[in-house]
């Protein structure tokens, strides 16, 4: 047993009153996990498949933020979706 956490799904949302954080956060998540492990959800949110904890992701991303900008990271394994914009096949391969 390596003690390494198992990969899971994390949702990441970032927002700012001054600038669009979408590309900044997306690029950072792809650098962390690789482009194949990240999916964009709308304008402000991403899903990432990673063993990193929510706190570790938050700490990594907050280094990119300016004063007054925000990031929210949550872990989840149970989900439901509707619409062609949600990559359900990708989610099913990485969660429950």
N, C-alpha and C positions, 0 to 999 in steps of 0.2 A: 504494500500500500504506500503510495507516494505522498499522501496528504494533500495532494492537489485537488481543489474542488472540481466537480464535474461541470462541463459547460451547460449553460442554460440560457434562456431568453431574457433579455433585459430591454426595457423600453426607455428611450432617452428623449427628453423634450428640452429644447433650449429656446429662450426668447430674450429679446432686448427691445427697449424703446428706441434705441439709436441706430441699430444695424440689423441686417438679416444674418442670423447665425447658422442657417441651414447648411451651407457649403462648408463652413468652418468645422462644425460638429461632424458632418458626414465624412469629411476628409480625415479627421482625427480618429473616428471609429474604424474606418478602413485601414488606417495605419496600425491600429491596435489589433484587429482581428482578421484583416484581409477583406477585400471587396466581396467575396463570396459569402461572407458571414454577416453582412449588413444589408438591411432593406429599409428604404425610405417610406414613411407613412405621412402623407400630406406635406405641408410646408414646414412644420416645426418638429416633427418626430421621426425617430428611427427605431428599428428593432435590431439588436445585435445578439449573436450567438457567441458566448464567451464564458470562460471559467472565472473571469474577474468578478468580484463582488460589486454590488451597487455602489458601495463607498469608494472602492478603488476606481471605478469608472468616473464617479463624481469628482474625485480628487484629480484625476488625469485631465478631465475636461475643464475644470474650474481654472486651471492654469492658463487657458486660452481666453478667458472672459475678462472683460473690463468691469470696473466698479458699477454696480447696479444691474448687471446682466445675470441671467438665471439659467440653471440647469436642474432638471428633475430626472432621476434614474429609479426605475422600479424593476423588480424581478417578478416574472410571472411564468406559469406553465399552463394555465387554463385560459383558453381564449375562444372567441367566436368571431366570425367575420361575415361580411356580405359585400359583394361587388368585385369586379375584375381587377380593381386597383390593389387588392390585397393578395399577396403571393401565398395563398393557402398551401400549395404544394411545398414551398420552401419552409413554411412554418411547421407543417406536419412532419417534415424530415428532421426537425430540430426540437420538437416539443411533444406534447401529449394531444 
